[in-house]
Amino acid sequence: MALVSFDPFEGLLRLQRDLDRIFGKPSPDFGLTGPNVFPPINVFSDKDGFTVRAEVPGIKAEELSLDVEPGRLSLSGERKFDPHADGGYHRRERRGGVFSRTLRLPPDLDTHAAKAELVDGILTVQIPKAETAKPRHIEVKAA
């Protein structure tokens, strides 16, 4: 018998996202979340732009596909199954297979200047703000 995690609020959150999409309201979240979503991500922004960090241990850079366009970032790839399964598992928490995550991005980013780097199983994607979206300092002159 397998134990399956159950989130009683996931159905309500899905309904809210569907209603927001139908009525054209942007959803406040950045995609699915929870303990079984792969890869887990952290998203943050600062005055210069937007950063996404995804944990992808054991996956090589050439095995990842990353697409960024105005308003959206998509990450996909495949995590290979563990070859040591011949004798059967006592416990299997790491899943394998194809994965895909899509995040909604703010509209004021310069997606053409996006950069991605994979170091020690952490994928870091940096997308700077467009120059027109950055605050400007205006000098006040005396008349």
TIMIZA-501102 format. One record per residue: residue number from 1; residue in one letter; chain; x, y, z of N, C-alpha, C, O in turn. Coordinates in pm, whole numbers, plus 32768, in hexadecimal, padded with zeros to 4 digits. Layout:
<rs>
   i aa ch n.c1 n.c2 n.c3 ca.c1 ca.c2 ca.c3 c.c1 c.c2 c.c3 o.c1 o.c2 o.c3
 NUM  a  A    X    Y    Z     X     Y     Z    X    Y    Z    X    Y    Z
...
</rs>
This chain:
<rs>
   i aa ch n.c1 n.c2 n.c3 ca.c1 ca.c2 ca.c3 c.c1 c.c2 c.c3 o.c1 o.c2 o.c3
   1  m  A 8054 7F8A 8000  8000  8000  8000 8058 807C 8000 80B6 8085 804F
   2  a  A 803B 80D9 7FAA  808B  8153  7F9E 8045 81C6 7FE6 7FCA 81D2 7FE4
   3  l  A 8095 8219 8024  805F  8291  8063 8062 8302 7FFE 80C6 8318 7FBA
   4  v  A 7FF3 8349 7FF5  7FE8  83B7  7F97 7FC9 8436 7FE5 7F6D 8437 8037
   5  s  A 8016 84A1 7FCD  7FF9  851E  8012 7F7E 855E 7FD3 7F6C 8559 7F59
   6  f  A 7F2B 859A 8026  7EAF  85D7  7FF7 7EA8 8665 802C 7EB8 867C 80A4
   7  d  A 7E91 86C3 7FD4  7E83  874E  7FFA 7DF2 8776 7FE3 7DC7 8782 7F70
   8  p  A 7DA5 878B 804E  7D16  87A9  803E 7CFD 8830 7FFC 7C8F 8848 7FCA
   9  f  A 7D60 8888 7FFA  7D4C  890D  7FC1 7D76 8916 7F2F 7D5B 897B 7EED
  10  e  A 7DB8 88AF 7EFB  7DE8  88B4  7E71 7D75 88C6 7E0E 7D82 8912 7DAE
  11  g  A 7D06 8882 7E25  7C92  8892  7DCC 7C5D 8920 7DCC 7C38 8954 7D62
  12  l  A 7C59 895F 7E40  7C2B  89EA  7E49 7C8C 8A49 7E04 7C62 8AA7 7DC0
  13  l  A 7D0D 8A31 7E17  7D70  8A86  7DD5 7D6A 8A76 7D3E 7D77 8AD8 7CF5
  14  r  A 7D55 89FB 7D0D  7D48  89E2  7C7E 7CCE 8A2B 7C47 7CD4 8A67 7BDB
  15  l  A 7C5D 8A25 7C91  7BE4  8A6B  7C67 7BFD 8B02 7C5F 7BD1 8B43 7C00
  16  q  A 7C43 8B3A 7CC2  7C61  8BC9  7CC3 7CB7 8BEF 7C4B 7C9E 8C55 7C0B
  17  r  A 7D1E 8B9D 7C2C  7D73  8BB9  7BB8 7D23 8BB2 7B37 7D35 8C06 7ADE
  18  d  A 7CCA 8B4F 7B2C  7C78  8B42  7AB3 7C1C 8BBA 7AA3 7C0D 8BEE 7A34
  19  l  A 7BDD 8BE6 7B0F  7B85  8C5B  7B08 7BD4 8CD9 7AE5 7BA6 8D2A 7A95
  20  d  A 7C49 8CE9 7B20  7C9D  8D5C  7B00 7CC4 8D5C 7A6C 7CC3 8DC4 7A2B
  21  r  A 7CE6 8CE5 7A37  7D0B  8CDB  79AB 7C94 8CFB 7950 7CA4 8D40 78EC
  22  i  A 7C1D 8CCA 7973  7BA5  8CE2  7923 7B85 8D77 791E 7B61 8DAB 78B4
  23  f  A 7B91 8DBB 798F  7B6D  8E48  7996 7BE3 8EA6 797C 7BD6 8F1F 798C
  24  g  A 7C55 8E6E 7953  7CC7  8EBF  7929 7D15 8EFD 799A 7D66 8F57 7982
  25  k  A 7D00 8ED0 7A12  7D4A  8F07  7A85 7DC8 8EB3 7A99 7DBF 8E38 7AA1
  26  p  A 7E3F 8EF1 7AA3  7EB7  8EA2  7AB9 7EB3 8E60 7B42 7E8B 8E9C 7BA5
  27  s  A 7EDE 8DE5 7B45  7EE1  8D99  7BC1 7F54 8DCA 7C18 7FBE 8DEC 7BE3
  28  p  A 7F43 8DCF 7C9D  7FAE  8E03  7CF2 8021 8DA3 7D07 8088 8DCB 7D3E
  29  d  A 8015 8D25 7CDD  8080  8CC7  7CF7 80DA 8CB9 7C7E 80BD 8CEF 7C13
  30  f  A 8148 8C71 7C8F  81A8  8C5D  7C24 81A9 8BCD 7BF4 820E 8B9F 7BBF
  31  g  A 813D 8B84 7C05  8135  8AFA  7BD8 8111 8A9D 7C49 80FA 8AC8 7CB9
  32  l  A 810D 8A1D 7C2A  80EB  89B8  7C8D 8154 89B5 7CFB 81CA 89CE 7CE3
  33  t  A 8127 8996 7D73  8183  8988  7DE3 815E 890B 7E30 80F3 88D2 7E1A
  34  g  A 81B3 88E1 7E88  8196  886E  7EDC 820B 8810 7EE2 826E 8821 7E9A
  35  p  A 8201 87AA 7F37  8272  8751  7F4C 8290 86F5 7ED6 82FF 86C2 7ECC
  36  n  A 8231 86DD 7E7D  8246  8680  7E0F 825E 86C5 7D8A 825D 8682 7D22
  37  v  A 8274 8747 7D89  828B  8790  7D0D 8321 8794 7CF3 836F 87BA 7D4B
  38  f  A 834A 876D 7C7B  83D7  876E  7C58 83EB 87C2 7BDB 839B 87BA 7B7E
  39  p  A 8452 8810 7BD6  84B1  882C  7C40 847B 8896 7CA0 842F 88ED 7C77
  40  p  A 84A3 888F 7D1F  847D  88FB  7D7A 84C6 897B 7D53 853A 8978 7D2B
  41  i  A 8481 89EB 7D5E  84BB  8A6A  7D33 84AA 8AD5 7D9D 8450 8ACE 7DF1
  42  n  A 8500 8B36 7D98  84F4  8BB3  7DE3 84F6 8C23 7D7D 8545 8C22 7D1F
  43  v  A 849D 8C84 7D90  8492  8CF5  7D35 849C 8D75 7D88 8456 8D83 7DEC
  44  f  A 84F1 8DD1 7D5E  84F8  8E50  7DA5 851F 8EBF 7D45 8553 8EA6 7CD8
  45  s  A 8505 8F38 7D6F  8528  8FAB  7D1D 856C 9013 7D73 855F 9014 7DED
  46  d  A 85B5 906B 7D31  85F3  90DD  7D73 85EA 9154 7D15 85A2 914E 7CB1
  47  k  A 8631 91BE 7D33  8627  9237  7CE1 865B 9223 7C54 8634 926D 7BF9
  48  d  A 86B2 91C0 7C40  86EF  91AB  7BBC 86A5 9145 7B65 86B4 9147 7AEB
  49  g  A 8658 90ED 7BA3  8616  9088  7B51 85D7 9019 7BA0 85A9 902B 7C11
  50  f  A 85D4 8FA5 7B62  8589  8F32  7B91 85E5 8EB8 7B8D 862E 8EA6 7B2C
  51  t  A 85E3 8E65 7BF5  8638  8DF0  7BFB 85E4 8D75 7C1B 858D 8D79 7C73
  52  v  A 85FE 8D09 7BD3  85BD  8C88  7BEC 862C 8C24 7C0A 868C 8C1B 7BBE
  53  r  A 861E 8BDA 7C77  867D  8B70  7C98 8630 8AED 7CA1 85CD 8AE3 7CE9
  54  a  A 865F 8A8A 7C58  861F  8A07  7C55 8684 899C 7C7E 86F7 899E 7C51
  55  e  A 8659 893F 7CD2  86AE  88D0  7CFB 869D 885E 7C97 8631 8824 7C8C
  56  v  A 8708 883F 7C4F  8704  87D4  7BEB 877E 8778 7BFD 87D0 876C 7BA2
  57  p  A 878A 8737 7C71  8800  86E4  7C8A 8807 866E 7C2A 87A2 862F 7C0B
  58  g  A 8880 8652 7BFB  8895  85E0  7BA4 8871 85F7 7B13 887E 859C 7AC1
  59  i  A 8845 866F 7AF0  8820  868D  7A66 888A 86E9 7A2B 88B0 874D 7A69
  60  k  A 88B9 86C7 79B4  891F  8717  7972 88DF 878C 7928 8869 8787 7905
  61  a  A 892D 87F4 7911  88FB  886C  78CD 88C0 884B 7844 885A 8884 781E
  62  e  A 8900 87F1 77FA  88CE  87D1  7774 884C 877F 7777 880D 876D 7710
  63  e  A 8825 874D 77EC  87A8  8702  77FB 8732 875C 7821 86C1 872D 782D
  64  l  A 874E 87DB 7834  86E5  883B  7859 86BB 888E 77E0 870D 88AC 7788
  65  s  A 863E 88B1 77DC  860B  890C  7776 85CD 8982 77BE 8575 8972 7813
  66  l  A 85FA 89F9 779B  85CC  8A72  77DD 85A0 8AD5 7772 85EE 8AFA 771B
  67  d  A 8522 8AFE 7779  84EC  8B60  771B 84B7 8BD6 7769 846D 8BC5 77CA
  68  v  A 84DD 8C4D 773E  84AB  8CC6  777E 8473 8D21 7711 84B0 8D35 76A8
  69  e  A 8400 8D57 772C  83BD  8DB3  76D1 8374 8E18 7727 8365 8E03 77A0
  70  p  A 8345 8E84 76ED  82FF  8EE7  773F 828B 8EA8 778C 822F 8E6F 7752
  71  g  A 8293 8EB4 7810  8229  8E82  7866 8232 8DF1 788E 81DD 8DC1 78DA
  72  r  A 8297 8DA6 785D  829A  8D17  787C 8326 8CDC 7875 8375 8CFE 781D
  73  l  A 8343 8C82 78D4  83BF  8C36  78D4 8398 8BA3 78DF 834A 8B7E 7937
  74  s  A 83CE 8B4F 7888  83B0  8AC0  7889 8431 8A71 7899 8493 8A8A 7852
  75  l  A 8430 8A12 78F5  84A2  89BB  7910 8472 892B 7901 840B 8905 793A
  76  s  A 84BB 88DC 78B4  8496  884F  78A4 8513 87FB 7895 8580 882F 787A
  77  g  A 8503 877A 78A6  8572  871D  789B 8545 8693 78C4 84CE 8676 78CC
  78  e  A 85A7 863F 78DE  8588  85B7  790A 85ED 858C 7972 8666 8599 795F
  79  r  A 85BB 8558 79DF  8612  851F  7A46 860F 8489 7A31 85A5 844A 7A38
  80  k  A 8683 844F 7A19  868E  83BF  79FD 866E 836F 7A7B 8689 839A 7AEB
  81  f  A 8633 82F8 7A66  8616  829E  7AD5 8697 8263 7B0A 86F8 8252 7AC1
  82  d  A 8697 8243 7B8A  870A  8208  7BCC 8721 817B 7B95 86C5 8129 7B98
  83  p  A 8798 815D 7B62  87B0  80D9  7B28 87BD 8069 7B90 87C5 7FF4 7B6B
  84  h  A 87BE 8089 7C11  87D0  8025  7C79 874C 7FE5 7CA4 8741 7FB5 7D15
  85  a  A 86EA 7FE3 7C4D  8667  7FAF  7C71 8659 7F1A 7C58 85EC 7EE3 7C6B
  86  d  A 86C4 7ED7 7C2D  86BB  7E49  7C0D 868C 7DF6 7C84 863C 7D9A 7C74
  87  g  A 86BE 7E16 7CF9  869A  7DC9  7D70 861B 7DFA 7DB3 85EF 7DBD 7E15
  88  g  A 85DF 7E64 7D82  8567  7E9C  7DC0 858A 7F06 7E26 85F7 7F05 7E60
  89  y  A 8531 7F5F 7E3C  8547  7FCD  7E99 8511 7FA9 7F23 84AC 7F64 7F2F
  90  h  A 8555 7FD9 7F8A  851E  7FD7  8011 84D2 8059 802A 846E 805C 8071
  91  r  A 8504 80C3 7FED  84C5  8146  7FF6 84EC 8195 7F7A 8561 8198 7F55
  92  r  A 848A 81D4 7F3A  84A8  8221  7EC1 8461 82A7 7ECA 83E8 82B0 7EB7
  93  e  A 84AE 830F 7EE8  8477  8396  7EF4 849C 83ED 7E7D 8456 844D 7E5F
  94  r  A 8509 83CD 7E39  8533  841A  7DC5 84F5 83DC 7D4A 850E 8368 7D28
  95  r  A 84A4 842B 7D06  8463  83FB  7C8E 84B4 8421 7C13 8504 847E 7C16
  96  g  A 849E 83D8 7BAA  84DD  83F7  7B2C 8472 8412 7AC4 83FB 8403 7ADE
  97  g  A 849F 8439 7A51  8442  8452  79E4 844A 84E0 79B0 849D 852F 79DB
  98  v  A 83F1 84FD 7954  83EB  8580  7914 83A9 85E4 7972 8347 85C3 79B5
  99  f  A 83DE 865D 7976  83A2  86C7  79C8 8397 8747 7977 83DC 875A 7912
 100  s  A 833D 879D 79A4  832A  881F  7962 82EE 887F 79C7 828F 885E 7A0E
 101  r  A 8326 88F6 79CE  82F2  8961  7A24 82E7 89DE 79D0 8341 89FE 7983
 102  t  A 827A 8A26 79DF  8267  8AA5  799A 8244 8B0E 7A02 81EA 8AF9 7A53
 103  l  A 828A 8B7D 79FF  8274  8BEA  7A5E 8245 8C66 7A13 8274 8C83 79A5
 104  r  A 81EA 8CAB 7A4F  81BD  8D2B  7A19 8220 8D96 7A48 8245 8D9B 7ABE
 105  l  A 824B 8DEB 79ED  82AC  8E54  7A0C 826B 8EDD 7A07 8208 8EF0 79C0
 106  p  A 82A1 8F3C 7A53  8271  8FC6  7A48 828B 8FFC 79BB 82EA 8FD1 7979
 107  p  A 8239 9058 798D  8247  908A  7903 82BC 90E9 78EE 82DF 9105 787B
 108  d  A 82F9 911C 7959  8361  9182  7949 83EF 914A 7944 844E 918F 796A
 109  l  A 8400 90CD 7917  8484  908F  7910 84BA 908F 7882 846E 9088 7821
 110  d  A 853E 9096 7877  8581  908F  77F5 85A7 8FFD 77DC 8615 8FD3 77FE
 111  t  A 854B 8FAF 77A1  8562  8F20  778E 85D4 8F03 772D 860C 8E96 7731
 112  h  A 85F7 8F62 76D8  8666  8F4E  767A 86ED 8F4E 76C0 8750 8F1D 7689
 113  a  A 86F3 8F84 7739  8770  8F8A  7783 8778 8F21 77F1 87CE 8F29 7848
 114  a  A 8720 8EBE 77EF  871E  8E56  7855 879C 8E00 784D 87D1 8DE7 77E1
 115  k  A 87CD 8DD4 78C2  8843  8D7F  78CC 8823 8D0A 7927 87DA 8D1A 7989
 116  a  A 8859 8C95 7908  8844  8C1E  795B 88CA 8BDA 7975 8922 8BD8 7920
 117  e  A 88D7 8BA2 79EF  8952  8B60  7A17 892E 8AEA 7A71 88D8 8AF6 7AC9
 118  l  A 8971 8A79 7A5C  895B  8A01  7AAE 89DA 89E3 7AFB 8A42 89C3 7ABF
 119  v  A 89D3 89EC 7B80  8A46  89D2  7BD6 8A1A 897A 7C48 89BD 899C 7C92
 120  d  A 8A5C 8907 7C58  8A41  88AA  7CC6 89AE 8886 7CD3 8979 8880 7D42
 121  g  A 896B 886F 7C64  88E0  8845  7C67 887B 88B4 7C7C 8804 8899 7C8B
 122  i  A 88A9 8931 7C7D  884F  89A3  7C8D 8851 89F4 7C0B 88B9 8A28 7BE3
 123  l  A 87DD 89FD 7BCB  87CE  8A4E  7B53 87A4 8ADA 7B7E 8740 8AEA 7BC3
 124  t  A 87F1 8B3E 7B56  87D1  8BC9  7B75 87B6 8C13 7AF3 880B 8C18 7A9A
 125  v  A 873F 8C4C 7AEA  8717  8C9A  7A74 8705 8D29 7AA2 86B7 8D44 7AFE
 126  q  A 874C 8D86 7A63  8741  8E14  7A84 870A 8E5F 7A0C 873C 8E54 799D
 127  i  A 86A0 8EAB 7A26  8661  8EFA  79BD 865D 8F8B 79EE 8616 8FA9 7A4E
 128  p  A 86A7 8FE3 79AE  86AA  906E  79DC 8629 90B8 79B8 85E0 9093 795C
 129  k  A 8610 9122 7A03  85A0  917A  79E1 85C2 91C7 7963 8637 91E5 7949
 130  a  A 855D 91E6 7916  8571  9239  78A1 859B 92C4 78CF 8571 92F2 7939
 131  e  A 85EE 9306 7880  861E  938C  78A6 85AB 93ED 78C0 85B3 9442 7918
 132  t  A 8540 93DF 7874  84CD  9439  7886 8485 941F 7909 843B 9475 7938
 133  a  A 8499 93A9 7945  8454  9388  79C2 84A7 93AC 7A3D 8473 93AF 7AAD
 134  k  A 8528 93C9 7A2A  857E  93EA  7A9B 8566 947A 7AC7 854F 94D2 7A74
 135  p  A 856B 9491 7B48  855B  951A  7B77 85D0 9571 7B48 8642 9544 7B43
 136  r  A 85B2 95EB 7B28  861A  9649  7AFD 8626 96B8 7B63 85C3 96E3 7B9E
 137  h  A 869F 96E4 7B77  86B7  9757  7BCF 86B8 97D3 7B76 8700 97D9 7B12
 138  i  A 8668 9834 7B9B  8661  98B1  7B4F 8696 9920 7BA6 866A 9934 7C17
 139  e  A 86F6 9968 7B71  8733  99D5  7BBB 86D8 9A4F 7BB6 86A5 9A75 7B4D
 140  v  A 86C5 9A8B 7C2A  8673  9B03  7C32 86D2 9B7B 7C2E 872F 9B85 7C7F
 141  k  A 86BA 9BD7 7BCF  870E  9C4C  7BC1 86C3 9CC8 7BF6 864A 9CD5 7BE7
 142  a  A 870F 9D1F 7C32  86D4  9D9A  7C63 86BE 9DFA 7BEE 870D 9DFF 7B8F
 143  a  A 8650 9E44 7BF6  862F  9E9F  7B88 8675 9F23 7B97 8665 9F7C 7B44
</rs>
